[in-house]
Amino acid sequence: MSFSIKEEMPPLVQQYALYLRNIRGLSAHTVEEYCLDLRTFFRFLKQARGLVQTNVPLQEIQIQDIDLEFIRSITTMDIFEFMNYVADSRNNMSSTRQRKSSALKSFFKYLTIHEKLLQENPTENLTPPKKRKSLPHFLSLEQSIELLKAVDGPDKERDYCILTLFLNCGMRLSELVSINISDVLHSNSTIRILGKGNKERIVYLNAACLQAIDDYLAVRPKDGVVDRSALFLSNRKTRISPKTVQFLVKKYLDKIGLSGPGYSVHKLRHTAATLMYRHGHVDIRVLQDILGHENLGTTEIYTHTSSTQMEEAANANPLSKVTSTKEDKE
């Protein structure tokens, strides 16, 4: 799906998108998602108010003509009706509805507080739907080792280093591709990571990471490199793209029989967090800093228990060996 904020969104939303990107420092992907949610909202309103012909499909409704006068006419009831619509007619999951709610609240807060174009915020009483907490998919320790052993081919040093950093540092895809050579500090075994909202954090590199980086740097191309600062390069000698990293991770996951929607680059981040917490007994607040989570609640999902842990806990009960005797039964 091709989507252009400049071509498809009204001027006020275009200005809002620039604010999100340049002032709040949100990623291009997040900005696009927020704008897509606003596009759905404005299309819904134009259809609900009879401003388009009834035979025009929702996805074909144009919204470039949405102006400040139209936005000032939006009420809290319009917001609630839209949230009911995406829940009942579009069957959006709670996580999707939560994002739409965030997009609306952020947009109207921008117009009310930042730009002072509205006197009242119609989303003031909008409570985001509760997001159902589900346990993240992750690889076991054995599967993680198998994944690393599956690396081969002409780019094996690069690919092995990428997988090693994902599995040991728990970094995001956007963080990995943005790493520069200068971000790796061998003097104190750390790496500087640029996370969400352009927030920097320092993560310590263990022996496996340092060795993998050294092995890759020994074979990393030196001639004809387009982006000399980039740590990871594509075969075209440019900074590696997120799509290329996603492809290579999927390739190796497929190779060890872990294909499907449940496994992806982000699952390697979940794996790193789970292995550190479960096997390394890392304090939850330390894990929060490593992963770059703003809220501790986001990190707490990794404190989930496994069936093995529950079995061990049951067997650890001092009464686990106490059974009734034959005489008791009689």
C-alpha positions in Angstrom: 0.0 0.0 0.0 1.4 3.3 -1.1 0.6 6.2 1.2 1.7 9.9 1.0 1.0 12.2 3.9 1.7 15.2 1.7 -0.6 14.2 -1.1 -3.5 12.5 0.9 -3.8 14.4 4.2 -5.2 17.9 4.8 -2.8 20.7 5.6 -3.4 20.6 9.4 -2.6 16.9 9.5 0.6 17.5 7.4 1.7 20.1 10.0 0.9 17.7 12.8 3.0 14.9 11.1 6.0 17.3 11.0 5.5 18.1 14.6 5.5 14.4 15.5 8.6 13.7 13.5 10.7 16.7 14.2 9.6 17.9 17.7 8.5 14.7 19.4 11.0 12.6 17.5 8.6 9.7 16.6 9.7 7.2 14.0 8.4 7.6 10.4 6.5 4.4 10.8 4.6 5.6 13.9 3.8 9.0 12.3 2.4 7.2 9.2 0.3 4.9 11.4 -1.1 7.9 13.3 -2.0 9.6 10.0 -3.6 6.5 8.6 -5.8 6.3 11.7 -6.8 10.0 11.3 -7.6 9.3 7.6 -10.0 6.5 8.7 -11.5 8.8 11.3 -12.1 11.7 8.8 -13.5 9.3 6.2 -15.9 7.9 8.7 -17.1 11.4 9.7 -17.7 12.5 6.1 -19.6 9.4 5.4 -21.6 9.6 8.7 -22.5 13.2 8.0 -23.6 12.5 4.4 -20.9 14.6 2.9 -20.2 12.0 0.2 -22.4 9.9 -2.0 -23.7 6.8 -0.4 -22.2 4.5 -3.1 -18.6 5.7 -2.5 -16.6 3.1 -0.6 -15.0 4.3 2.7 -11.5 3.7 1.3 -12.1 6.0 -1.6 -13.3 9.0 0.3 -10.9 12.0 -0.1 -10.1 14.1 3.0 -7.8 16.8 1.7 -10.6 19.3 2.1 -10.8 18.8 5.9 -10.2 22.3 7.3 -10.2 23.9 10.8 -13.9 24.7 10.6 -14.7 21.0 10.1 -12.4 20.0 12.9 -13.9 22.6 15.3 -17.3 20.9 14.6 -16.1 17.5 15.9 -17.7 16.5 19.2 -17.0 14.0 21.9 -19.9 12.0 20.6 -18.3 11.8 17.2 -15.2 10.4 18.8 -17.2 7.8 20.8 -19.2 6.8 17.7 -16.0 6.3 15.7 -14.5 4.1 18.4 -17.7 2.0 18.4 -17.5 1.8 14.6 -13.9 0.4 14.6 -14.8 -2.1 17.3 -18.1 -3.3 15.9 -18.0 -2.8 12.1 -14.2 -3.2 11.5 -13.6 -5.7 14.3 -10.4 -4.0 15.3 -8.5 -5.7 18.2 -8.0 -3.8 21.4 -4.4 -3.1 20.5 -5.5 -1.5 17.2 -8.2 0.5 18.9 -5.8 1.6 21.6 -3.5 3.0 18.8 -6.4 4.8 17.1 -7.4 6.3 20.5 -3.8 7.5 21.0 -3.7 9.0 17.5 -6.9 11.0 18.1 -5.9 12.1 21.6 -2.5 13.2 20.4 -3.9 15.1 17.4 -6.5 17.0 19.3 -4.0 17.7 22.1 -1.7 19.2 19.5 -4.4 21.5 18.2 -5.6 22.5 21.6 -2.5 23.0 23.6 0.4 23.3 21.1 -1.3 25.3 18.4 -4.2 26.8 20.5 -6.6 26.4 17.6 -9.3 24.7 19.6 -10.9 25.9 22.9 -12.1 22.4 23.9 -10.6 19.0 23.3 -13.3 16.5 22.3 -11.0 13.6 23.3 -10.7 14.8 26.9 -13.0 12.1 28.2 -11.8 9.3 25.8 -10.4 6.4 27.8 -8.2 4.1 25.7 -9.4 0.5 25.6 -7.5 -1.8 27.8 -4.9 -3.7 25.8 -5.0 -7.4 26.5 -1.6 -8.5 27.8 -0.3 -11.6 26.0 2.9 -13.4 26.6 5.4 -12.6 23.9 6.8 -15.3 21.6 10.4 -16.1 22.3 13.1 -18.7 21.4 14.3 -21.1 24.1 18.0 -21.1 24.9 18.5 -24.2 22.8 16.6 -22.7 19.8 18.7 -19.5 20.2 21.9 -21.5 20.0 20.6 -23.5 17.0 19.7 -20.2 15.3 23.3 -18.9 15.6 24.7 -22.2 14.4 22.5 -22.0 11.3 24.3 -18.9 10.0 26.3 -19.6 6.8 26.9 -18.1 3.3 29.1 -15.2 2.0 27.7 -12.8 4.6 28.0 -15.1 7.6 30.1 -12.8 9.7 27.7 -9.9 9.3 24.6 -12.1 9.8 26.1 -13.8 12.8 26.9 -10.5 14.4 23.4 -9.1 13.7 21.8 -12.2 15.3 24.2 -12.0 18.2 23.4 -8.4 19.0 19.7 -9.1 18.8 19.8 -12.1 21.1 22.3 -10.6 23.6 21.3 -6.9 23.7 17.6 -7.0 22.9 17.7 -4.0 20.6 15.0 -3.0 18.2 15.3 -3.3 14.5 15.5 0.4 14.0 18.2 0.7 16.6 20.3 -2.0 15.0 20.3 -0.6 11.5 21.2 2.9 12.8 24.4 1.7 14.6 27.5 3.5 13.5 31.0 2.1 13.9 31.8 4.9 16.3 29.0 3.8 18.6 30.9 0.7 19.5 33.4 1.5 22.3 35.8 -1.3 22.8 37.6 0.7 25.5 34.8 0.0 28.0 32.9 -2.7 26.1 29.7 -0.7 25.4 27.6 0.3 22.5 25.6 3.5 22.2 22.0 2.9 21.0 19.7 5.5 19.6 16.2 4.5 20.7 12.7 5.7 20.4 12.3 9.5 20.5 16.0 9.9 19.7 16.8 8.9 23.3 20.4 7.5 23.7 21.2 4.7 26.0 24.4 2.8 26.7 24.4 -1.1 26.7 27.3 -3.2 27.8 28.6 -5.8 25.3 29.5 -9.2 26.5 32.3 -11.4 25.1 30.1 -13.0 22.5 29.1 -9.5 21.1 32.6 -8.1 21.1 33.9 -11.2 19.3 31.1 -11.1 16.7 31.7 -7.4 16.0 35.5 -8.0 15.7 35.0 -10.9 13.3 32.6 -8.9 11.2 34.8 -5.7 11.1 37.7 -7.9 9.9 35.8 -8.7 6.7 33.6 -5.6 6.4 34.1 -3.9 3.0 36.4 -1.0 2.9 36.5 0.1 -0.7 33.5 1.7 -2.4 31.5 2.0 0.8 28.7 4.6 0.4 28.0 5.1 4.1 31.4 4.7 5.8 30.0 5.4 9.3 27.4 2.6 9.2 28.4 -0.6 11.1 26.3 -3.0 9.0 26.4 -2.8 5.2 24.3 -4.3 2.5 25.7 -6.0 -0.5 25.5 -2.7 -2.3 27.8 -1.3 0.4 25.1 1.0 1.7 23.7 1.1 5.2 21.7 -2.1 5.7 18.0 -1.6 5.5 15.4 -2.9 7.9 13.8 -4.9 5.2 17.1 -6.7 4.5 17.6 -7.5 8.2 14.0 -8.8 8.4 14.7 -11.0 5.4 17.9 -12.5 6.8 16.3 -13.2 10.2 13.3 -14.9 8.6 15.7 -17.0 6.5 17.6 -18.4 9.4 14.4 -18.9 11.5 12.9 -20.8 8.6 16.1 -22.9 8.4 15.7 -24.1 12.0 11.9 -24.7 11.5 10.6 -21.6 13.2 8.7 -20.0 10.4 5.3 -18.3 10.6 3.8 -15.1 12.0 4.8 -15.9 15.6 8.5 -15.4 14.9 10.2 -12.3 13.6 12.9 -9.8 14.3 11.0 -8.5 17.3 10.8 -12.0 18.7 14.5 -12.0 19.0 14.2 -8.9 21.2 11.7 -10.8 23.3 14.1 -13.7 23.4 17.0 -11.6 24.7 14.8 -10.1 27.5 13.4 -13.5 28.5 16.8 -15.2 28.6 18.3 -12.4 30.6 15.5 -12.4 33.1 15.0 -16.2 33.4 18.5 -17.5 33.1 20.5 -14.5 34.2 18.1 -13.4 37.0 18.5 -9.8 35.8 16.7 -7.3 38.0 13.6 -6.0 36.2 14.7 -2.3 36.5 18.1 -3.2 35.0 16.2 -5.0 32.2 14.1 -1.9 31.7 17.3 0.2 31.1 18.8 -2.4 28.7 15.6 -2.5 26.6 15.1 1.2 26.6 11.5 1.0 28.0 10.1 4.2 29.2 7.6 2.5 31.5 8.4 -0.4 33.9 5.0 -1.9 33.1 6.2 -2.6 29.6 9.1 -4.6 30.9 7.1 -6.5 33.4 5.6 -8.8 30.7 9.0 -10.6 30.8 8.4 -11.7 34.4 5.9 -14.3 33.1 6.4 -17.9 34.4 6.9 -20.9 32.2 5.3 -24.3 32.7 8.7 -25.7 33.7 9.1 -23.0 36.4 5.6 -23.8 37.7 6.4 -27.5 37.8 9.6 -26.8 39.7 7.8 -24.7 42.1 5.2 -27.4 42.8 8.0 -30.0 43.3 9.8 -27.6 45.6 7.0 -27.6 48.1 8.1 -29.5 51.2 4.8 -31.4 51.2 5.4 -32.7 47.6 6.8 -36.0 48.9 4.2 -36.6 51.6 1.7 -39.2 50.4 -0.9 -41.2 52.2 0.0 -44.7 53.4 -1.9 -47.8 52.8 -3.1 -47.8 56.4 -4.5 -44.2 56.0 -6.6 -45.3 53.0 -8.0 -48.2 55.0 
